Amino acid sequence: MTLPKFLIGDNTDFPEDIFIIHTEYPMCIINLRDDEVEWLEDVQSNNETELTNEVNTLIEDASLFYDREMERFEKE
């Protein structure tokens, strides 16, 4: 099975949160409400700056994905 890079997750126990699941390495769940990241696997990096940049890029890409999906949803 081929999975998309991002999936939207929803849970009625957390009505204010928007969860984006990143299915590629490094697999994680991003809460767009507060940009909190929950890692689903060990992330190895010797360079803290590189890791920070990667996380920031993931959050930005997840936000763009969510905005695009909501635009498509509203058009339907």
PDB file of N, H, CA, C and O in Angstrom:
ATOM      1  N   MET A   1       0.833  -1.165   0.000  1.00  0.00           N
ATOM      2  CA  MET A   1       0.000   0.000   0.000  1.00  0.00           C
ATOM      3  C   MET A   1       0.891   1.246   0.000  1.00  0.00           C
ATOM      4  O   MET A   1       1.873   1.322   0.738  1.00  0.00           O
ATOM      5  N   THR A   2       0.543   2.188  -0.812  1.00  0.00           N
ATOM      6  H   THR A   2      -0.255   2.127  -1.411  1.00  0.00           H
ATOM      7  CA  THR A   2       1.245   3.462  -0.835  1.00  0.00           C
ATOM      8  C   THR A   2       0.453   4.469  -0.014  1.00  0.00           C
ATOM      9  O   THR A   2      -0.727   4.710  -0.271  1.00  0.00           O
ATOM     10  N   LEU A   3       1.109   5.045   0.965  1.00  0.00           N
ATOM     11  H   LEU A   3       2.067   4.850   1.173  1.00  0.00           H
ATOM     12  CA  LEU A   3       0.460   6.043   1.810  1.00  0.00           C
ATOM     13  C   LEU A   3       0.835   7.447   1.360  1.00  0.00           C
ATOM     14  O   LEU A   3       1.944   7.667   0.873  1.00  0.00           O
ATOM     15  N   PRO A   4      -0.083   8.401   1.521  1.00  0.00           N
ATOM     16  CA  PRO A   4       0.290   9.792   1.260  1.00  0.00           C
ATOM     17  C   PRO A   4       1.264  10.264   2.328  1.00  0.00           C
ATOM     18  O   PRO A   4       1.349   9.682   3.409  1.00  0.00           O
ATOM     19  N   LYS A   5       1.988  11.311   2.018  1.00  0.00           N
ATOM     20  H   LYS A   5       1.920  11.783   1.139  1.00  0.00           H
ATOM     21  CA  LYS A   5       2.982  11.848   2.951  1.00  0.00           C
ATOM     22  C   LYS A   5       2.327  12.364   4.232  1.00  0.00           C
ATOM     23  O   LYS A   5       2.888  12.213   5.317  1.00  0.00           O
ATOM     24  N   PHE A   6       1.151  12.968   4.114  1.00  0.00           N
ATOM     25  H   PHE A   6       0.696  13.091   3.232  1.00  0.00           H
ATOM     26  CA  PHE A   6       0.436  13.519   5.258  1.00  0.00           C
ATOM     27  C   PHE A   6      -0.987  12.987   5.302  1.00  0.00           C
ATOM     28  O   PHE A   6      -1.611  12.749   4.268  1.00  0.00           O
ATOM     29  N   LEU A   7      -1.489  12.804   6.518  1.00  0.00           N
ATOM     30  H   LEU A   7      -0.982  12.997   7.358  1.00  0.00           H
ATOM     31  CA  LEU A   7      -2.885  12.448   6.761  1.00  0.00           C
ATOM     32  C   LEU A   7      -3.430  13.391   7.818  1.00  0.00           C
ATOM     33  O   LEU A   7      -2.695  13.836   8.699  1.00  0.00           O
ATOM     34  N   ILE A   8      -4.724  13.697   7.730  1.00  0.00           N
ATOM     35  H   ILE A   8      -5.321  13.335   7.014  1.00  0.00           H
ATOM     36  CA  ILE A   8      -5.372  14.520   8.748  1.00  0.00           C
ATOM     37  C   ILE A   8      -5.984  13.582   9.778  1.00  0.00           C
ATOM     38  O   ILE A   8      -6.678  12.627   9.429  1.00  0.00           O
ATOM     39  N   GLY A   9      -5.722  13.865  11.057  1.00  0.00           N
ATOM     40  H   GLY A   9      -5.159  14.641  11.341  1.00  0.00           H
ATOM     41  CA  GLY A   9      -6.297  13.084  12.142  1.00  0.00           C
ATOM     42  C   GLY A   9      -7.233  13.953  12.963  1.00  0.00           C
ATOM     43  O   GLY A   9      -6.970  15.136  13.177  1.00  0.00           O
ATOM     44  N   ASP A  10      -8.319  13.362  13.419  1.00  0.00           N
ATOM     45  H   ASP A  10      -8.532  12.401  13.245  1.00  0.00           H
ATOM     46  CA  ASP A  10      -9.307  14.096  14.192  1.00  0.00           C
ATOM     47  C   ASP A  10      -9.715  13.248  15.384  1.00  0.00           C
ATOM     48  O   ASP A  10      -9.752  12.020  15.294  1.00  0.00           O
ATOM     49  N   ASN A  11     -10.019  13.894  16.494  1.00  0.00           N
ATOM     50  H   ASN A  11      -9.989  14.891  16.567  1.00  0.00           H
ATOM     51  CA  ASN A  11     -10.463  13.182  17.669  1.00  0.00           C
ATOM     52  C   ASN A  11     -11.381  14.101  18.451  1.00  0.00           C
ATOM     53  O   ASN A  11     -10.991  15.214  18.804  1.00  0.00           O
ATOM     54  N   THR A  12     -12.602  13.648  18.725  1.00  0.00           N
ATOM     55  H   THR A  12     -12.919  12.744  18.438  1.00  0.00           H
ATOM     56  CA  THR A  12     -13.573  14.497  19.416  1.00  0.00           C
ATOM     57  C   THR A  12     -13.180  14.787  20.860  1.00  0.00           C
ATOM     58  O   THR A  12     -13.727  15.703  21.474  1.00  0.00           O
ATOM     59  N   ASP A  13     -12.240  14.020  21.410  1.00  0.00           N
ATOM     60  H   ASP A  13     -11.796  13.276  20.911  1.00  0.00           H
ATOM     61  CA  ASP A  13     -11.746  14.322  22.754  1.00  0.00           C
ATOM     62  C   ASP A  13     -10.873  15.578  22.774  1.00  0.00           C
ATOM     63  O   ASP A  13     -10.635  16.161  23.832  1.00  0.00           O
ATOM     64  N   PHE A  14     -10.403  15.982  21.606  1.00  0.00           N
ATOM     65  H   PHE A  14     -10.597  15.508  20.747  1.00  0.00           H
ATOM     66  CA  PHE A  14      -9.549  17.172  21.461  1.00  0.00           C
ATOM     67  C   PHE A  14     -10.135  18.072  20.367  1.00  0.00           C
ATOM     68  O   PHE A  14      -9.543  18.199  19.295  1.00  0.00           O
ATOM     69  N   PRO A  15     -11.292  18.697  20.623  1.00  0.00           N
ATOM     70  CA  PRO A  15     -11.992  19.421  19.557  1.00  0.00           C
ATOM     71  C   PRO A  15     -11.257  20.636  19.012  1.00  0.00           C
ATOM     72  O   PRO A  15     -11.541  21.069  17.894  1.00  0.00           O
ATOM     73  N   GLU A  16     -10.333  21.191  19.761  1.00  0.00           N
ATOM     74  H   GLU A  16     -10.103  20.840  20.668  1.00  0.00           H
ATOM     75  CA  GLU A  16      -9.605  22.374  19.301  1.00  0.00           C
ATOM     76  C   GLU A  16      -8.333  22.034  18.537  1.00  0.00           C
ATOM     77  O   GLU A  16      -7.710  22.918  17.947  1.00  0.00           O
ATOM     78  N   ASP A  17      -7.945  20.774  18.541  1.00  0.00           N
ATOM     79  H   ASP A  17      -8.451  20.057  19.019  1.00  0.00           H
ATOM     80  CA  ASP A  17      -6.672  20.363  17.947  1.00  0.00           C
ATOM     81  C   ASP A  17      -6.843  19.899  16.506  1.00  0.00           C
ATOM     82  O   ASP A  17      -7.875  19.341  16.132  1.00  0.00           O
ATOM     83  N   ILE A  18      -5.814  20.143  15.713  1.00  0.00           N
ATOM     84  H   ILE A  18      -4.976  20.596  16.017  1.00  0.00           H
ATOM     85  CA  ILE A  18      -5.750  19.663  14.332  1.00  0.00           C
ATOM     86  C   ILE A  18      -4.483  18.829  14.227  1.00  0.00           C
ATOM     87  O   ILE A  18      -3.370  19.349  14.306  1.00  0.00           O
ATOM     88  N   PHE A  19      -4.671  17.525  14.049  1.00  0.00           N
ATOM     89  H   PHE A  19      -5.575  17.102  13.984  1.00  0.00           H
ATOM     90  CA  PHE A  19      -3.540  16.612  13.985  1.00  0.00           C
ATOM     91  C   PHE A  19      -3.210  16.269  12.539  1.00  0.00           C
ATOM     92  O   PHE A  19      -4.091  15.933  11.748  1.00  0.00           O
ATOM     93  N   ILE A  20      -1.935  16.358  12.212  1.00  0.00           N
ATOM     94  H   ILE A  20      -1.219  16.631  12.855  1.00  0.00           H
ATOM     95  CA  ILE A  20      -1.436  15.934  10.904  1.00  0.00           C
ATOM     96  C   ILE A  20      -0.434  14.816  11.164  1.00  0.00           C
ATOM     97  O   ILE A  20       0.515  14.982  11.931  1.00  0.00           O
ATOM     98  N   ILE A  21      -0.657  13.677  10.518  1.00  0.00           N
ATOM     99  H   ILE A  21      -1.427  13.542   9.895  1.00  0.00           H
ATOM    100  CA  ILE A  21       0.235  12.532  10.674  1.00  0.00           C
ATOM    101  C   ILE A  21       1.194  12.511   9.496  1.00  0.00           C
ATOM    102  O   ILE A  21       0.772  12.472   8.341  1.00  0.00           O
ATOM    103  N   HIS A  22       2.475  12.538   9.793  1.00  0.00           N
ATOM    104  H   HIS A  22       2.818  12.570  10.732  1.00  0.00           H
ATOM    105  CA  HIS A  22       3.516  12.469   8.766  1.00  0.00           C
ATOM    106  C   HIS A  22       3.934  11.007   8.661  1.00  0.00           C
ATOM    107  O   HIS A  22       4.424  10.434   9.633  1.00  0.00           O
ATOM    108  N   THR A  23       3.745  10.395   7.488  1.00  0.00           N
ATOM    109  H   THR A  23       3.346  10.861   6.698  1.00  0.00           H
ATOM    110  CA  THR A  23       3.927   8.950   7.330  1.00  0.00           C
ATOM    111  C   THR A  23       5.309   8.542   6.832  1.00  0.00           C
ATOM    112  O   THR A  23       5.609   7.351   6.747  1.00  0.00           O
ATOM    113  N   GLU A  24       6.143   9.510   6.507  1.00  0.00           N
ATOM    114  H   GLU A  24       5.899  10.477   6.576  1.00  0.00           H
ATOM    115  CA  GLU A  24       7.495   9.208   6.043  1.00  0.00           C
ATOM    116  C   GLU A  24       8.479   9.482   7.181  1.00  0.00           C
ATOM    117  O   GLU A  24       8.114  10.055   8.207  1.00  0.00           O
ATOM    118  N   TYR A  25       9.743   9.060   6.983  1.00  0.00           N
ATOM    119  H   TYR A  25      10.039   8.594   6.150  1.00  0.00           H
ATOM    120  CA  TYR A  25      10.746   9.332   8.006  1.00  0.00           C
ATOM    121  C   TYR A  25      11.003  10.822   8.091  1.00  0.00           C
ATOM    122  O   TYR A  25      11.192  11.465   7.058  1.00  0.00           O
ATOM    123  N   PRO A  26      11.016  11.371   9.237  1.00  0.00           N
ATOM    124  CA  PRO A  26      10.726  10.799  10.543  1.00  0.00           C
ATOM    125  C   PRO A  26       9.220  10.824  10.808  1.00  0.00           C
ATOM    126  O   PRO A  26       8.597  11.885  10.768  1.00  0.00           O
ATOM    127  N   MET A  27       8.641   9.661  11.079  1.00  0.00           N
ATOM    128  H   MET A  27       9.147   8.799  11.112  1.00  0.00           H
ATOM    129  CA  MET A  27       7.200   9.569  11.315  1.00  0.00           C
ATOM    130  C   MET A  27       6.842  10.291  12.610  1.00  0.00           C
ATOM    131  O   MET A  27       7.478  10.111  13.648  1.00  0.00           O
ATOM    132  N   CYS A  28       5.792  11.121  12.509  1.00  0.00           N
ATOM    133  H   CYS A  28       5.275  11.267  11.666  1.00  0.00           H
ATOM    134  CA  CYS A  28       5.390  11.899  13.677  1.00  0.00           C
ATOM    135  C   CYS A  28       3.961  12.373  13.518  1.00  0.00           C
ATOM    136  O   CYS A  28       3.370  12.275  12.443  1.00  0.00           O
ATOM    137  N   ILE A  29       3.420  12.886  14.603  1.00  0.00           N
ATOM    138  H   ILE A  29       3.900  12.966  15.476  1.00  0.00           H
ATOM    139  CA  ILE A  29       2.116  13.542  14.595  1.00  0.00           C
ATOM    140  C   ILE A  29       2.358  14.986  15.004  1.00  0.00           C
ATOM    141  O   ILE A  29       2.997  15.262  16.020  1.00  0.00           O
ATOM    142  N   ILE A  30       1.838  15.899  14.198  1.00  0.00           N
ATOM    143  H   ILE A  30       1.319  15.675  13.374  1.00  0.00           H
ATOM    144  CA  ILE A  30       2.006  17.330  14.453  1.00  0.00           C
ATOM    145  C   ILE A  30       0.646  17.904  14.834  1.00  0.00           C
ATOM    146  O   ILE A  30      -0.343  17.701  14.130  1.00  0.00           O
ATOM    147  N   ASN A  31       0.607  18.609  15.936  1.00  0.00           N
ATOM    148  H   ASN A  31       1.410  18.773  16.508  1.00  0.00           H
ATOM    149  CA  ASN A  31      -0.607  19.303  16.335  1.00  0.00           C
ATOM    150  C   ASN A  31      -0.468  20.743  15.831  1.00  0.00           C
ATOM    151  O   ASN A  31       0.334  21.515  16.355  1.00  0.00           O
ATOM    152  N   LEU A  32      -1.245  21.091  14.823  1.00  0.00           N
ATOM    153  H   LEU A  32      -1.897  20.463  14.397  1.00  0.00           H
ATOM    154  CA  LEU A  32      -1.114  22.422  14.227  1.00  0.00           C
ATOM    155  C   LEU A  32      -1.603  23.541  15.147  1.00  0.00           C
ATOM    156  O   LEU A  32      -1.295  24.710  14.916  1.00  0.00           O
ATOM    157  N   ARG A  33      -2.357  23.194  16.181  1.00  0.00           N
ATOM    158  H   ARG A  33      -2.607  22.245  16.369  1.00  0.00           H
ATOM    159  CA  ARG A  33      -2.827  24.219  17.119  1.00  0.00           C
ATOM    160  C   ARG A  33      -1.658  24.874  17.835  1.00  0.00           C
ATOM    161  O   ARG A  33      -1.637  26.088  18.032  1.00  0.00           O
ATOM    162  N   ASP A  34      -0.672  24.048  18.226  1.00  0.00           N
ATOM    163  H   ASP A  34      -0.689  23.061  18.066  1.00  0.00           H
ATOM    164  CA  ASP A  34       0.454  24.592  18.985  1.00  0.00           C
ATOM    165  C   ASP A  34       1.818  24.152  18.438  1.00  0.00           C
ATOM    166  O   ASP A  34       2.847  24.397  19.067  1.00  0.00           O
ATOM    167  N   ASP A  35       1.826  23.504  17.271  1.00  0.00           N
ATOM    168  H   ASP A  35       0.990  23.305  16.760  1.00  0.00           H
ATOM    169  CA  ASP A  35       3.050  23.016  16.614  1.00  0.00           C
ATOM    170  C   ASP A  35       3.813  21.994  17.454  1.00  0.00           C
ATOM    171  O   ASP A  35       5.019  21.819  17.276  1.00  0.00           O
ATOM    172  N   GLU A  36       3.122  21.329  18.355  1.00  0.00           N
ATOM    173  H   GLU A  36       2.143  21.472  18.500  1.00  0.00           H
ATOM    174  CA  GLU A  36       3.752  20.272  19.141  1.00  0.00           C
ATOM    175  C   GLU A  36       3.939  19.046  18.246  1.00  0.00           C
ATOM    176  O   GLU A  36       3.068  18.719  17.440  1.00  0.00           O
ATOM    177  N   VAL A  37       5.073  18.378  18.392  1.00  0.00           N
ATOM    178  H   VAL A  37       5.780  18.643  19.047  1.00  0.00           H
ATOM    179  CA  VAL A  37       5.387  17.202  17.581  1.00  0.00           C
ATOM    180  C   VAL A  37       5.564  15.996  18.497  1.00  0.00           C
ATOM    181  O   VAL A  37       6.299  16.047  19.484  1.00  0.00           O
ATOM    182  N   GLU A  38       4.880  14.915  18.152  1.00  0.00           N
ATOM    183  H   GLU A  38       4.283  14.873  17.351  1.00  0.00           H
ATOM    184  CA  GLU A  38       5.031  13.640  18.861  1.00  0.00           C
ATOM    185  C   GLU A  38       5.704  12.672  17.891  1.00  0.00           C
ATOM    186  O   GLU A  38       5.131  12.316  16.861  1.00  0.00           O
ATOM    187  N   TRP A  39       6.901  12.257  18.218  1.00  0.00           N
ATOM    188  H   TRP A  39       7.367  12.545  19.055  1.00  0.00           H
ATOM    189  CA  TRP A  39       7.667  11.378  17.343  1.00  0.00           C
ATOM    190  C   TRP A  39       7.183   9.941  17.484  1.00  0.00           C
ATOM    191  O   TRP A  39       6.992   9.454  18.598  1.00  0.00           O
ATOM    192  N   LEU A  40       6.986   9.269  16.368  1.00  0.00           N
ATOM    193  H   LEU A  40       7.142   9.664  15.463  1.00  0.00           H
ATOM    194  CA  LEU A  40       6.547   7.878  16.363  1.00  0.00           C
ATOM    195  C   LEU A  40       7.705   6.913  16.170  1.00  0.00           C
ATOM    196  O   LEU A  40       7.517   5.696  16.189  1.00  0.00           O
ATOM    197  N   GLU A  41       8.887   7.450  15.987  1.00  0.00           N
ATOM    198  H   GLU A  41       9.039   8.438  15.972  1.00  0.00           H
ATOM    199  CA  GLU A  41      10.098   6.635  15.861  1.00  0.00           C
ATOM    200  C   GLU A  41      11.277   7.459  16.345  1.00  0.00           C
ATOM    201  O   GLU A  41      11.189   8.681  16.466  1.00  0.00           O
ATOM    202  N   ASP A  42      12.373   6.785  16.616  1.00  0.00           N
ATOM    203  H   ASP A  42      12.445   5.792  16.518  1.00  0.00           H
ATOM    204  CA  ASP A  42      13.575   7.480  17.061  1.00  0.00           C
ATOM    205  C   ASP A  42      14.137   8.328  15.936  1.00  0.00           C
ATOM    206  O   ASP A  42      14.253   7.877  14.797  1.00  0.00           O
ATOM    207  N   VAL A  43      14.482   9.553  16.269  1.00  0.00           N
ATOM    208  H   VAL A  43      14.388   9.919  17.194  1.00  0.00           H
ATOM    209  CA  VAL A  43      15.073  10.469  15.300  1.00  0.00           C
ATOM    210  C   VAL A  43      16.544  10.620  15.654  1.00  0.00           C
ATOM    211  O   VAL A  43      16.887  11.019  16.767  1.00  0.00           O
ATOM    212  N   GLN A  44      17.401  10.301  14.708  1.00  0.00           N
ATOM    213  H   GLN A  44      17.122   9.976  13.804  1.00  0.00           H
ATOM    214  CA  GLN A  44      18.840  10.381  14.919  1.00  0.00           C
ATOM    215  C   GLN A  44      19.403  11.584  14.176  1.00  0.00           C
ATOM    216  O   GLN A  44      19.225  11.720  12.966  1.00  0.00           O
ATOM    217  N   SER A  45      20.077  12.447  14.909  1.00  0.00           N
ATOM    218  H   SER A  45      20.222  12.336  15.893  1.00  0.00           H
ATOM    219  CA  SER A  45      20.733  13.590  14.278  1.00  0.00           C
ATOM    220  C   SER A  45      21.870  14.057  15.175  1.00  0.00           C
ATOM    221  O   SER A  45      21.703  14.226  16.383  1.00  0.00           O
ATOM    222  N   ASN A  46      23.021  14.259  14.564  1.00  0.00           N
ATOM    223  H   ASN A  46      23.157  14.122  13.583  1.00  0.00           H
ATOM    224  CA  ASN A  46      24.168  14.792  15.288  1.00  0.00           C
ATOM    225  C   ASN A  46      24.211  16.315  15.234  1.00  0.00           C
ATOM    226  O   ASN A  46      25.001  16.957  15.926  1.00  0.00           O
ATOM    227  N   ASN A  47      23.344  16.875  14.398  1.00  0.00           N
ATOM    228  H   ASN A  47      22.702  16.353  13.836  1.00  0.00           H
ATOM    229  CA  ASN A  47      23.350  18.308  14.176  1.00  0.00           C
ATOM    230  C   ASN A  47      22.010  18.892  14.639  1.00  0.00           C
ATOM    231  O   ASN A  47      20.991  18.717  13.972  1.00  0.00           O
ATOM    232  N   GLU A  48      22.015  19.576  15.769  1.00  0.00           N
ATOM    233  H   GLU A  48      22.843  19.718  16.311  1.00  0.00           H
ATOM    234  CA  GLU A  48      20.791  20.130  16.352  1.00  0.00           C
ATOM    235  C   GLU A  48      20.154  21.172  15.429  1.00  0.00           C
ATOM    236  O   GLU A  48      18.929  21.230  15.324  1.00  0.00           O
ATOM    237  N   THR A  49      20.951  21.980  14.771  1.00  0.00           N
ATOM    238  H   THR A  49      21.946  21.934  14.856  1.00  0.00           H
ATOM    239  CA  THR A  49      20.430  22.993  13.855  1.00  0.00           C
ATOM    240  C   THR A  49      19.721  22.342  12.685  1.00  0.00           C
ATOM    241  O   THR A  49      18.644  22.780  12.280  1.00  0.00           O
ATOM    242  N   GLU A  50      20.323  21.299  12.143  1.00  0.00           N
ATOM    243  H   GLU A  50      21.198  20.944  12.472  1.00  0.00           H
ATOM    244  CA  GLU A  50      19.715  20.586  11.019  1.00  0.00           C
ATOM    245  C   GLU A  50      18.373  19.976  11.428  1.00  0.00           C
ATOM    246  O   GLU A  50      17.401  20.046  10.675  1.00  0.00           O
ATOM    247  N   LEU A  51      18.323  19.390  12.600  1.00  0.00           N
ATOM    248  H   LEU A  51      19.112  19.334  13.212  1.00  0.00           H
ATOM    249  CA  LEU A  51      17.089  18.791  13.098  1.00  0.00           C
ATOM    250  C   LEU A  51      16.015  19.860  13.301  1.00  0.00           C
ATOM    251  O   LEU A  51      14.858  19.652  12.938  1.00  0.00           O
ATOM    252  N   THR A  52      16.387  20.986  13.870  1.00  0.00           N
ATOM    253  H   THR A  52      17.327  21.156  14.165  1.00  0.00           H
ATOM    254  CA  THR A  52      15.436  22.083  14.077  1.00  0.00           C
ATOM    255  C   THR A  52      14.882  22.570  12.748  1.00  0.00           C
ATOM    256  O   THR A  52      13.680  22.809  12.627  1.00  0.00           O
ATOM    257  N   ASN A  53      15.748  22.720  11.746  1.00  0.00           N
ATOM    258  H   ASN A  53      16.724  22.525  11.844  1.00  0.00           H
ATOM    259  CA  ASN A  53      15.308  23.151  10.426  1.00  0.00           C
ATOM    260  C   ASN A  53      14.362  22.125   9.798  1.00  0.00           C
ATOM    261  O   ASN A  53      13.374  22.491   9.161  1.00  0.00           O
ATOM    262  N   GLU A  54      14.669  20.848   9.980  1.00  0.00           N
ATOM    263  H   GLU A  54      15.471  20.550  10.497  1.00  0.00           H
ATOM    264  CA  GLU A  54      13.831  19.783   9.435  1.00  0.00           C
ATOM    265  C   GLU A  54      12.446  19.800  10.083  1.00  0.00           C
ATOM    266  O   GLU A  54      11.435  19.643   9.400  1.00  0.00           O
ATOM    267  N   VAL A  55      12.406  19.990  11.388  1.00  0.00           N
ATOM    268  H   VAL A  55      13.228  20.118  11.943  1.00  0.00           H
ATOM    269  CA  VAL A  55      11.130  20.043  12.101  1.00  0.00           C
ATOM    270  C   VAL A  55      10.326  21.254  11.650  1.00  0.00           C
ATOM    271  O   VAL A  55       9.123  21.143  11.415  1.00  0.00           O
ATOM    272  N   ASN A  56      10.964  22.394  11.526  1.00  0.00           N
ATOM    273  H   ASN A  56      11.942  22.485  11.717  1.00  0.00           H
ATOM    274  CA  ASN A  56      10.275  23.602  11.056  1.00  0.00           C
ATOM    275  C   ASN A  56       9.710  23.401   9.655  1.00  0.00           C
ATOM    276  O   ASN A  56       8.594  23.835   9.370  1.00  0.00           O
ATOM    277  N   THR A  57      10.463  22.752   8.785  1.00  0.00           N
ATOM    278  H   THR A  57      11.369  22.399   9.017  1.00  0.00           H
ATOM    279  CA  THR A  57       9.991  22.465   7.435  1.00  0.00           C
ATOM    280  C   THR A  57       8.803  21.516   7.464  1.00  0.00           C
ATOM    281  O   THR A  57       7.839  21.706   6.723  1.00  0.00           O
ATOM    282  N   LEU A  58       8.863  20.491   8.318  1.00  0.00           N
ATOM    283  H   LEU A  58       9.646  20.337   8.921  1.00  0.00           H
ATOM    284  CA  LEU A  58       7.742  19.553   8.457  1.00  0.00           C
ATOM    285  C   LEU A  58       6.477  20.276   8.904  1.00  0.00           C
ATOM    286  O   LEU A  58       5.400  20.038   8.359  1.00  0.00           O
ATOM    287  N   ILE A  59       6.602  21.146   9.881  1.00  0.00           N
ATOM    288  H   ILE A  59       7.477  21.339  10.324  1.00  0.00           H
ATOM    289  CA  ILE A  59       5.445  21.891  10.381  1.00  0.00           C
ATOM    290  C   ILE A  59       4.887  22.794   9.291  1.00  0.00           C
ATOM    291  O   ILE A  59       3.672  22.873   9.113  1.00  0.00           O
ATOM    292  N   GLU A  60       5.751  23.465   8.571  1.00  0.00           N
ATOM    293  H   GLU A  60       6.739  23.401   8.716  1.00  0.00           H
ATOM    294  CA  GLU A  60       5.310  24.330   7.473  1.00  0.00           C
ATOM    295  C   GLU A  60       4.611  23.518   6.386  1.00  0.00           C
ATOM    296  O   GLU A  60       3.541  23.905   5.915  1.00  0.00           O
ATOM    297  N   ASP A  61       5.203  22.406   5.988  1.00  0.00           N
ATOM    298  H   ASP A  61       6.072  22.092   6.370  1.00  0.00           H
ATOM    299  CA  ASP A  61       4.596  21.544   4.963  1.00  0.00           C
ATOM    300  C   ASP A  61       3.254  20.987   5.432  1.00  0.00           C
ATOM    301  O   ASP A  61       2.314  20.892   4.643  1.00  0.00           O
ATOM    302  N   ALA A  62       3.156  20.618   6.711  1.00  0.00           N
ATOM    303  H   ALA A  62       3.920  20.695   7.352  1.00  0.00           H
ATOM    304  CA  ALA A  62       1.904  20.101   7.264  1.00  0.00           C
ATOM    305  C   ALA A  62       0.826  21.185   7.240  1.00  0.00           C
ATOM    306  O   ALA A  62      -0.334  20.899   6.944  1.00  0.00           O
ATOM    307  N   SER A  63       1.201  22.415   7.548  1.00  0.00           N
ATOM    308  H   SER A  63       2.143  22.647   7.788  1.00  0.00           H
ATOM    309  CA  SER A  63       0.252  23.532   7.516  1.00  0.00           C
ATOM    310  C   SER A  63      -0.238  23.795   6.102  1.00  0.00           C
ATOM    311  O   SER A  63      -1.429  24.017   5.884  1.00  0.00           O
ATOM    312  N   LEU A  64       0.674  23.771   5.145  1.00  0.00           N
ATOM    313  H   LEU A  64       1.641  23.590   5.322  1.00  0.00           H
ATOM    314  CA  LEU A  64       0.287  23.963   3.741  1.00  0.00           C
ATOM    315  C   LEU A  64      -0.630  22.841   3.267  1.00  0.00           C
ATOM    316  O   LEU A  64      -1.608  23.090   2.563  1.00  0.00           O
ATOM    317  N   PHE A  65      -0.315  21.610   3.651  1.00  0.00           N
ATOM    318  H   PHE A  65       0.480  21.407   4.223  1.00  0.00           H
ATOM    319  CA  PHE A  65      -1.159  20.472   3.311  1.00  0.00           C
ATOM    320  C   PHE A  65      -2.569  20.673   3.878  1.00  0.00           C
ATOM    321  O   PHE A  65      -3.557  20.501   3.163  1.00  0.00           O
ATOM    322  N   TYR A  66      -2.659  21.030   5.139  1.00  0.00           N
ATOM    323  H   TYR A  66      -1.856  21.169   5.719  1.00  0.00           H
ATOM    324  CA  TYR A  66      -3.962  21.217   5.773  1.00  0.00           C
ATOM    325  C   TYR A  66      -4.754  22.329   5.081  1.00  0.00           C
ATOM    326  O   TYR A  66      -5.939  22.155   4.796  1.00  0.00           O
ATOM    327  N   ASP A  67      -4.122  23.452   4.812  1.00  0.00           N
ATOM    328  H   ASP A  67      -3.159  23.593   5.043  1.00  0.00           H
ATOM    329  CA  ASP A  67      -4.798  24.563   4.133  1.00  0.00           C
ATOM    330  C   ASP A  67      -5.305  24.133   2.761  1.00  0.00           C
ATOM    331  O   ASP A  67      -6.428  24.469   2.383  1.00  0.00           O
ATOM    332  N   ARG A  68      -4.498  23.401   2.022  1.00  0.00           N
ATOM    333  H   ARG A  68      -3.586  23.128   2.330  1.00  0.00           H
ATOM    334  CA  ARG A  68      -4.892  22.913   0.696  1.00  0.00           C
ATOM    335  C   ARG A  68      -6.090  21.970   0.810  1.00  0.00           C
ATOM    336  O   ARG A  68      -7.039  22.073   0.032  1.00  0.00           O
ATOM    337  N   GLU A  69      -6.046  21.065   1.763  1.00  0.00           N
ATOM    338  H   GLU A  69      -5.276  20.981   2.394  1.00  0.00           H
ATOM    339  CA  GLU A  69      -7.152  20.117   1.938  1.00  0.00           C
ATOM    340  C   GLU A  69      -8.441  20.837   2.328  1.00  0.00           C
ATOM    341  O   GLU A  69      -9.516  20.471   1.853  1.00  0.00           O
ATOM    342  N   MET A  70      -8.351  21.840   3.171  1.00  0.00           N
ATOM    343  H   MET A  70      -7.478  22.138   3.557  1.00  0.00           H
ATOM    344  CA  MET A  70      -9.548  22.576   3.586  1.00  0.00           C
ATOM    345  C   MET A  70     -10.122  23.380   2.422  1.00  0.00           C
ATOM    346  O   MET A  70     -11.341  23.488   2.291  1.00  0.00           O
ATOM    347  N   GLU A  71      -9.258  23.948   1.575  1.00  0.00           N
ATOM    348  H   GLU A  71      -8.268  23.861   1.681  1.00  0.00           H
ATOM    349  CA  GLU A  71      -9.725  24.655   0.378  1.00  0.00           C
ATOM    350  C   GLU A  71     -10.485  23.697  -0.539  1.00  0.00           C
ATOM    351  O   GLU A  71     -11.551  24.037  -1.053  1.00  0.00           O
ATOM    352  N   ARG A  72      -9.938  22.507  -0.741  1.00  0.00           N
ATOM    353  H   ARG A  72      -9.073  22.231  -0.324  1.00  0.00           H
ATOM    354  CA  ARG A  72     -10.601  21.503  -1.582  1.00  0.00           C
ATOM    355  C   ARG A  72     -11.925  21.073  -0.979  1.00  0.00           C
ATOM    356  O   ARG A  72     -12.914  20.905  -1.693  1.00  0.00           O
ATOM    357  N   PHE A  73     -11.947  20.894   0.336  1.00  0.00           N
ATOM    358  H   PHE A  73     -11.144  21.030   0.916  1.00  0.00           H
ATOM    359  CA  PHE A  73     -13.171  20.493   1.024  1.00  0.00           C
ATOM    360  C   PHE A  73     -14.258  21.551   0.875  1.00  0.00           C
ATOM    361  O   PHE A  73     -15.421  21.222   0.640  1.00  0.00           O
ATOM    362  N   GLU A  74     -13.883  22.819   1.011  1.00  0.00           N
ATOM    363  H   GLU A  74     -12.939  23.087   1.202  1.00  0.00           H
ATOM    364  CA  GLU A  74     -14.855  23.916   0.909  1.00  0.00           C
ATOM    365  C   GLU A  74     -15.419  24.050  -0.498  1.00  0.00           C
ATOM    366  O   GLU A  74     -16.561  24.482  -0.656  1.00  0.00           O
ATOM    367  N   LYS A  75     -14.651  23.692  -1.530  1.00  0.00           N
ATOM    368  H   LYS A  75     -13.723  23.341  -1.402  1.00  0.00           H
ATOM    369  CA  LYS A  75     -15.115  23.761  -2.916  1.00  0.00           C
ATOM    370  C   LYS A  75     -16.174  22.707  -3.230  1.00  0.00           C
ATOM    371  O   LYS A  75     -16.997  22.887  -4.127  1.00  0.00           O
ATOM    372  N   GLU A  76     -16.143  21.609  -2.483  1.00  0.00           N
ATOM    373  H   GLU A  76     -15.475  21.463  -1.754  1.00  0.00           H
ATOM    374  CA  GLU A  76     -17.075  20.507  -2.761  1.00  0.00           C
ATOM    375  C   GLU A  76     -18.418  20.750  -2.208  1.00  0.00           C
ATOM    376  O   GLU A  76     -19.309  19.914  -2.360  1.00  0.00           O
TER     377      GLU A  76
END
